[in-house]
Amino acid sequence: MRLPALALALSALIASPVFAETFKTPKALLQALYTFDPTSSDNTPSPYSAFFSDHLNELLQTDLDNTEEGEVGAIDFDPVIAGQDGEASDVRIGQPILMDGRAELEVEFRNGEKVTLYYTLVKEHGGWKVEDIANQQGEQPWSLSALLGDEE
């Protein structure tokens, strides 16, 4: 049973300095996200859990809980850089469109080639969090929530 692992992950998440930070604007959240080193994260469902909404973290935890030991879950790439390798350079964060506690905006960067990701953010716990990431380009467009089986 993974309940002890979940409790440990949640306690580590709450103790994380990034989790304690409240991002007052959508741009502040995304600037912090794109300067964060995901290799320095603790034992959470995603190295980016501190930036993600409660709902997105629940989807990631469910995927982790339903993935056999030694197997890869639904997400086999880094959604923040839209790939398995590389890093985002020349990051440009667009102007957010704000609507009732939600924000939508584009982030453009280079990771070998030009990438445009579409972010949906929610206001939660006094600040902004990532609710979804989508890539609508290429042969296989995706959204993080859809890959995780979200039915909403």
Secondary structure in CASP SS format (residue, H / E / C, confidence):
PFRMAT SS
TARGET T0000
AUTHOR 0000-0000-0000
METHOD secondary structure of the structure
MODEL  1
M C 1.00
R C 1.00
L H 1.00
P H 1.00
A H 1.00
L H 1.00
A H 1.00
L H 1.00
A H 1.00
L H 1.00
S H 1.00
A H 1.00
L H 1.00
I H 1.00
A H 1.00
S C 1.00
P H 1.00
V H 1.00
F H 1.00
A H 1.00
E C 1.00
T C 1.00
F C 1.00
K C 1.00
T C 1.00
P H 1.00
K H 1.00
A H 1.00
L H 1.00
L H 1.00
Q H 1.00
A H 1.00
L H 1.00
Y C 1.00
T C 1.00
F C 1.00
D C 1.00
P H 1.00
T H 1.00
S H 1.00
S C 1.00
D C 1.00
N C 1.00
T C 1.00
P C 1.00
S C 1.00
P C 1.00
Y C 1.00
S H 1.00
A H 1.00
F H 1.00
F E 1.00
S C 1.00
D H 1.00
H H 1.00
L H 1.00
N H 1.00
E H 1.00
L H 1.00
L H 1.00
Q H 1.00
T H 1.00
D H 1.00
L H 1.00
D H 1.00
N C 1.00
T C 1.00
E C 1.00
E C 1.00
G C 1.00
E C 1.00
V C 1.00
G C 1.00
A C 1.00
I C 1.00
D C 1.00
F C 1.00
D E 1.00
P C 1.00
V C 1.00
I C 1.00
A C 1.00
G E 1.00
Q C 1.00
D C 1.00
G C 1.00
E C 1.00
A C 1.00
S E 1.00
D E 1.00
V E 1.00
R E 1.00
I E 1.00
G C 1.00
Q C 1.00
P C 1.00
I E 1.00
L E 1.00
M E 1.00
D C 1.00
G C 1.00
R E 1.00
A E 1.00
E E 1.00
L E 1.00
E E 1.00
V E 1.00
E E 1.00
F E 1.00
R E 1.00
N C 1.00
G C 1.00
E C 1.00
K E 1.00
V E 1.00
T E 1.00
L E 1.00
Y E 1.00
Y E 1.00
T E 1.00
L E 1.00
V E 1.00
K E 1.00
E E 1.00
H C 1.00
G C 1.00
G E 1.00
W E 1.00
K E 1.00
V E 1.00
E E 1.00
D E 1.00
I E 1.00
A E 1.00
N E 1.00
Q C 1.00
Q C 1.00
G C 1.00
E C 1.00
Q C 1.00
P C 1.00
W E 1.00
S E 1.00
L H 1.00
S H 1.00
A H 1.00
L H 1.00
L C 1.00
G C 1.00
D C 1.00
E C 1.00
E C 1.00
END
